[in-house]
Amino acid sequence: MNQDSRVHEQVESLYRADSRRILATLVRLLGDFDLAEDAMQDTFAAALEHWPKDGVPANPRAWLVSTGRFKAIDAVRRRARFDASQEKIAEQLETEPGDAAAESDESVADDRLRLIFTCCHPALAPEARVALTLREVCGLTTEEIARAFLTAAPTLAQRIVRAKAKIRAARIPYQVPAPEELPDRLDAVLQVVYLVFNEGYSASSGASLTRADLSAEAIRLGRLLLELLPEPEVMGLLALMLLQESRRAARTSPTGELVLLENQNRSLWSREQIVEGVKLVERGLLSRRFGPYTLQAAIAAVHSEASDAAATDWAQIIALYSVLARAEPSPVVELNRAVAVAMRAGPEAGLALIDAIFARGELTDYHLAHSARADLCRRLGRSAEARASYERALALTRLEPERRFLEKRLRELGEEK
């Protein structure tokens, strides 16, 4: 391999490993997402041009940041020929301290944390937070994000453009929240990461039950967040994602059919992810400052430690769901607790709890609630009710593997007559 090829390979490796760090620092130095993105692309192009002739600098990241900053100032100066207001911006950028060589690993970590909190700011719409985080923090292309969420690329691109415009117009600060603001702001970040994970772990629509690329990105984000901010709920969320992801290989048959938790081949579960997840749960619980994500992870840990559904400690799961319902009241939590009660005390007990949720007018448009009710009615031999609930669930779901599963259940009901 010649010198040019070696340098090209090194630049590509740096881009894969460090481009998001460099972007985060450029956003801080330049105060503008689009300017920072253009500068980052320009600086890597400059590296490909200069490093084969001049050699790779001793501190490549510092060179890239410093060059990117100067490239951005040059770009603003060029615009100033047509827009006098740009001249003032260029002067401000030149007077701002920008010694990239002096950037410590700690300040670079702070930049990444600033970028995450800015992309997940509560002033932005939830779907914009997700899109902007995947684009700017994870480095996914607009087309990749659009494909993952089954959205037209131009629509997704507009979402990102509007989010950046909102950040500029609302003067959203590029900073880590103050300690007193952190709990509320961190929750918004965790929600974005979990939304990304859920779309990958259990897609909301489409032909495939899961999208491994999205859940992998969410876990990568979770690891980054834990590295930058080792709070108990960050541990809890990463643990929850790892424990749920550990079941991926067992959740569908070789032909892509849905396999329920109780019927999964647990030898296919990833022991490595389970071990890591359980350790994180234990650390989170020991902190005594845990919240809903850690409690959900604790429930997933109980499942992961059982050899099969019958061996599951359902009493412990019911108790954990009861604590979770007090910490974060939700009809979905109540539904999950009802299913656990049915596993321990029988289908009639679980059915009474689900019917009580419906009686309050809650979860009437949630397909999993009707599917759970149908299953309990089927186990009780109440075929007509089971059929009605399966049909309601089928009308509500938008995911093909779930549709096929429900259709199969309806066929089986017909065969039992």
NORQUI-V753118 format. One record per residue. N is the residue number from 1. RES is the residue in one small letter. OMEGA is omega in degrees with one decimal (999 if undefined). BURIAL is 1 if it has 9 or more other C-alpha atoms within 8 Angstrom, else 0. D_CENTER is the distance of its C-alpha to the mean C-alpha in whole Angstrom. Layout:
N|RES|OMEGA|BURIAL|D_CENTER  N|RES|OMEGA|BURIAL|D_CENTER
This chain:
1|m|-178.9|0|39  2|n|-175.5|0|41  3|q|-179.2|0|40  4|d|-179.1|0|38  5|s|179.3|0|36  6|r|180.0|1|35  7|v|178.0|1|34  8|h|179.7|1|32  9|e|-179.8|0|30  10|q|178.7|0|30  11|v|177.9|1|28  12|e|178.6|0|26  13|s|177.2|0|25  14|l|179.8|1|24  15|y|-179.8|1|22  16|r|-172.8|0|20  17|a|-167.1|0|20  18|d|-173.9|1|20  19|s|-179.7|1|20  20|r|176.3|1|17  21|r|-178.9|1|19  22|i|177.8|1|22  23|l|-179.0|1|20  24|a|179.4|1|19  25|t|178.3|1|23  26|l|177.0|1|24  27|v|178.2|1|22  28|r|-176.1|1|24  29|l|-173.8|1|27  30|l|176.8|1|27  31|g|-177.6|1|25  32|d|-177.7|1|24  33|f|-174.7|0|21  34|d|178.4|0|23  35|l|-179.9|1|26  36|a|179.7|1|24  37|e|178.3|1|22  38|d|-179.2|1|26  39|a|-179.6|1|27  40|m|177.8|1|25  41|q|179.9|0|26  42|d|-175.5|1|29  43|t|176.7|1|29  44|f|175.2|1|28  45|a|178.4|0|31  46|a|178.3|0|33  47|a|178.8|1|32  48|l|-179.2|1|33  49|e|-170.5|0|36  50|h|-172.8|1|38  51|w|177.1|1|37  52|p|-179.1|1|39  53|k|-171.6|0|42  54|d|-176.0|0|41  55|g|179.6|0|39  56|v|-178.5|0|36  57|p|-178.4|0|36  58|a|178.8|0|36  59|n|-174.2|0|32  60|p|-178.0|0|30  61|r|179.2|0|27  62|a|178.8|1|30  63|w|-177.7|1|32  64|l|179.3|1|29  65|v|-178.3|1|28  66|s|179.3|1|31  67|t|178.2|1|32  68|g|179.3|1|29  69|r|-179.8|1|30  70|f|176.5|0|34  71|k|-179.6|1|33  72|a|178.8|1|31  73|i|177.0|1|34  74|d|-179.5|0|36  75|a|179.6|0|34  76|v|177.5|1|35  77|r|179.4|1|38  78|r|179.3|0|39  79|r|-176.3|1|37  80|a|176.8|1|40  81|r|-177.4|0|43  82|f|-177.1|0|42  83|d|-174.3|0|40  84|a|-179.3|0|42  85|s|-179.7|0|39  86|q|179.8|1|37  87|e|179.4|1|40  88|k|178.6|0|39  89|i|179.4|1|35  90|a|179.5|1|36  91|e|178.5|0|39  92|q|-179.6|0|36  93|l|-179.3|1|34  94|e|-178.0|0|37  95|t|177.2|0|38  96|e|176.0|0|34  97|p|-176.8|0|34  98|g|178.7|0|32  99|d|-175.8|0|34  100|a|-179.6|1|31  101|a|-178.8|0|33  102|a|-179.4|0|33  103|e|178.7|1|29  104|s|176.1|0|28  105|d|-179.0|0|25  106|e|-179.5|0|24  107|s|176.3|0|24  108|v|176.8|1|22  109|a|177.5|1|20  110|d|178.4|1|20  111|d|-179.6|1|20  112|r|178.7|1|16  113|l|175.8|1|16  114|r|-178.0|1|17  115|l|179.4|1|15  116|i|-178.0|1|12  117|f|177.6|1|14  118|t|-179.8|1|16  119|c|-177.4|1|13  120|c|-176.7|1|11  121|h|-178.5|1|15  122|p|179.0|0|16  123|a|179.7|0|19  124|l|176.2|1|16  125|a|-177.1|0|16  126|p|-178.8|0|12  127|e|177.3|0|12  128|a|178.0|1|13  129|r|-178.7|1|11  130|v|-177.4|1|8  131|a|-177.6|1|11  132|l|179.3|1|12  133|t|179.1|1|9  134|l|-179.1|1|9  135|r|-170.7|1|12  136|e|-177.5|1|14  137|v|-176.8|1|11  138|c|178.6|1|10  139|g|175.9|0|14  140|l|176.7|1|13  141|t|177.1|0|16  142|t|-179.4|1|16  143|e|179.4|0|17  144|e|-179.8|0|15  145|i|179.9|1|12  146|a|179.7|1|15  147|r|-178.1|1|16  148|a|-177.7|1|12  149|f|177.6|0|12  150|l|-179.8|0|16  151|t|176.7|1|17  152|a|-177.5|0|20  153|a|178.6|1|20  154|p|178.2|0|22  155|t|179.7|0|20  156|l|179.8|1|17  157|a|178.5|1|19  158|q|178.4|0|21  159|r|-179.7|1|18  160|i|178.9|1|17  161|v|-179.7|0|21  162|r|179.7|0|21  163|a|178.9|1|18  164|k|178.7|1|20  165|a|178.7|0|23  166|k|179.0|1|22  167|i|178.5|1|21  168|r|-174.1|1|25  169|a|-178.0|0|26  170|a|-178.0|0|25  171|r|178.4|0|26  172|i|-174.8|1|22  173|p|178.6|0|23  174|y|-175.6|1|21  175|q|172.6|1|21  176|v|-178.1|0|19  177|p|174.9|1|20  178|a|-176.9|0|24  179|p|-177.8|0|24  180|e|179.0|0|25  181|e|-168.8|0|22  182|l|-177.0|1|19  183|p|-178.5|0|18  184|d|-178.0|0|18  185|r|178.9|1|16  186|l|179.5|1|14  187|d|178.3|0|13  188|a|178.0|1|12  189|v|-178.7|1|9  190|l|177.8|1|8  191|q|179.9|0|8  192|v|-179.0|1|6  193|v|-177.9|1|3  194|y|174.9|1|4  195|l|178.2|1|5  196|v|-179.0|1|3  197|f|-176.8|1|4  198|n|179.1|1|7  199|e|177.3|1|8  200|g|-176.5|1|8  201|y|179.7|1|10  202|s|-173.2|1|12  203|a|-177.8|1|12  204|s|178.3|0|14  205|s|176.2|1|17  206|g|-174.1|1|19  207|a|-175.0|0|20  208|s|179.9|1|18  209|l|-176.2|1|16  210|t|173.8|1|13  211|r|-171.9|1|12  212|a|-177.7|0|12  213|d|-179.0|0|11  214|l|179.8|1|7  215|s|176.4|1|7  216|a|177.7|1|8  217|e|-179.9|1|7  218|a|178.3|1|4  219|i|177.1|1|7  220|r|176.0|0|9  221|l|179.1|1|7  222|g|178.3|1|8  223|r|179.0|1|11  224|l|-178.9|0|12  225|l|179.4|1|11  226|l|177.9|1|13  227|e|-177.2|0|16  228|l|-173.5|1|16  229|l|-173.6|0|16  230|p|177.5|1|17  231|e|-178.1|0|17  232|p|-178.2|1|17  233|e|173.2|1|14  234|v|174.6|1|12  235|m|-178.0|1|14  236|g|-179.5|1|14  237|l|179.2|1|10  238|l|177.6|1|10  239|a|-179.6|1|13  240|l|-178.9|1|12  241|m|-180.0|1|9  242|l|-177.5|1|12  243|l|176.6|1|14  244|q|-179.3|1|13  245|e|-178.7|1|12  246|s|-177.2|1|16  247|r|-170.3|1|17  248|r|-173.6|1|16  249|a|-176.8|0|19  250|a|-172.0|1|21  251|r|176.4|1|19  252|t|177.3|1|21  253|s|177.6|1|25  254|p|179.6|0|26  255|t|176.4|0|27  256|g|179.4|1|23  257|e|-179.9|1|24  258|l|175.6|1|22  259|v|-179.1|1|23  260|l|-177.9|0|23  261|l|-175.7|0|22  262|e|-178.3|0|26  263|n|-175.5|0|27  264|q|174.1|1|25  265|n|-170.9|0|26  266|r|175.0|1|25  267|s|177.9|0|26  268|l|179.6|0|24  269|w|-178.7|1|21  270|s|180.0|0|20  271|r|-179.0|0|22  272|e|178.9|0|20  273|q|178.7|1|17  274|i|-179.3|1|19  275|v|179.9|0|21  276|e|-179.1|1|18  277|g|-179.4|1|16  278|v|178.3|1|20  279|k|178.7|0|21  280|l|176.8|1|18  281|v|-178.3|1|18  282|e|178.5|0|22  283|r|-179.9|1|21  284|g|-179.1|1|19  285|l|-179.5|1|22  286|l|-178.1|0|25  287|s|-175.0|0|24  288|r|178.8|0|25  289|r|-175.1|0|22  290|f|-179.4|1|19  291|g|-172.7|1|18  292|p|-178.0|1|16  293|y|179.5|1|13  294|t|178.3|1|16  295|l|177.0|1|18  296|q|177.7|1|16  297|a|178.4|1|15  298|a|176.8|1|19  299|i|178.8|1|20  300|a|179.2|1|18  301|a|177.9|1|20  302|v|176.5|1|23  303|h|-174.0|1|22  304|s|-176.7|1|21  305|e|-179.5|0|25  306|a|-179.5|1|27  307|s|175.4|0|29  308|d|-176.1|0|29  309|a|-178.2|1|28  310|a|-177.6|0|32  311|a|-177.7|0|31  312|t|177.5|1|28  313|d|-175.3|1|29  314|w|179.0|1|28  315|a|178.9|0|30  316|q|179.1|0|28  317|i|178.3|1|25  318|i|-179.9|1|27  319|a|179.6|0|27  320|l|177.0|1|24  321|y|178.0|1|23  322|s|177.1|1|26  323|v|179.8|1|25  324|l|179.8|1|21  325|a|177.1|1|23  326|r|-178.1|0|25  327|a|-177.6|0|22  328|e|-177.1|0|20  329|p|-178.0|0|22  330|s|176.9|0|21  331|p|177.7|1|23  332|v|175.9|0|20  333|v|177.8|1|20  334|e|178.8|1|24  335|l|179.9|1|23  336|n|177.0|1|22  337|r|178.9|1|24  338|a|178.2|1|27  339|v|178.4|1|26  340|a|177.2|1|26  341|v|178.7|1|30  342|a|179.3|1|31  343|m|-177.6|1|30  344|r|-172.2|0|32  345|a|178.7|0|35  346|g|-175.0|1|35  347|p|-177.7|1|34  348|e|179.9|1|36  349|a|179.0|1|35  350|g|-178.9|1|31  351|l|179.7|1|33  352|a|179.6|0|34  353|l|178.7|1|31  354|i|178.9|1|29  355|d|177.9|0|32  356|a|177.3|0|32  357|i|178.5|1|29  358|f|-178.4|1|30  359|a|177.6|0|33  360|r|-179.3|0|31  361|g|-178.6|0|30  362|e|177.6|0|26  363|l|-177.9|1|24  364|t|178.5|0|27  365|d|-178.6|0|24  366|y|-171.5|1|22  367|h|-178.5|1|23  368|l|176.6|0|22  369|a|178.7|1|24  370|h|178.1|1|27  371|s|178.5|1|26  372|a|178.9|1|26  373|r|179.3|1|29  374|a|-178.5|1|31  375|d|179.7|1|30  376|l|176.6|1|32  377|c|178.6|1|35  378|r|-179.7|1|35  379|r|178.7|0|36  380|l|-179.8|0|38  381|g|179.9|0|40  382|r|-168.9|1|40  383|s|-177.8|1|39  384|a|178.6|0|40  385|e|179.4|1|37  386|a|-179.8|1|35  387|r|-179.0|1|35  388|a|-178.4|1|35  389|s|176.3|1|31  390|y|-179.3|1|30  391|e|177.3|1|31  392|r|178.3|1|30  393|a|-179.3|1|26  394|l|-179.6|1|27  395|a|-174.6|0|28  396|l|-174.9|1|24  397|t|179.2|1|22  398|r|-175.9|1|21  399|l|-173.8|1|20  400|e|179.2|1|22  401|p|176.8|1|22  402|e|177.7|1|22  403|r|-179.1|1|25  404|r|178.6|1|27  405|f|-178.7|1|27  406|l|177.5|1|28  407|e|177.8|1|31  408|k|178.4|0|32  409|r|179.0|1|32  410|l|176.5|1|34  411|r|-179.8|0|36  412|e|177.1|0|37  413|l|179.4|1|38  414|g|-179.1|0|40  415|e|-178.5|0|42  416|e|-177.5|0|42  417|k|999|0|45
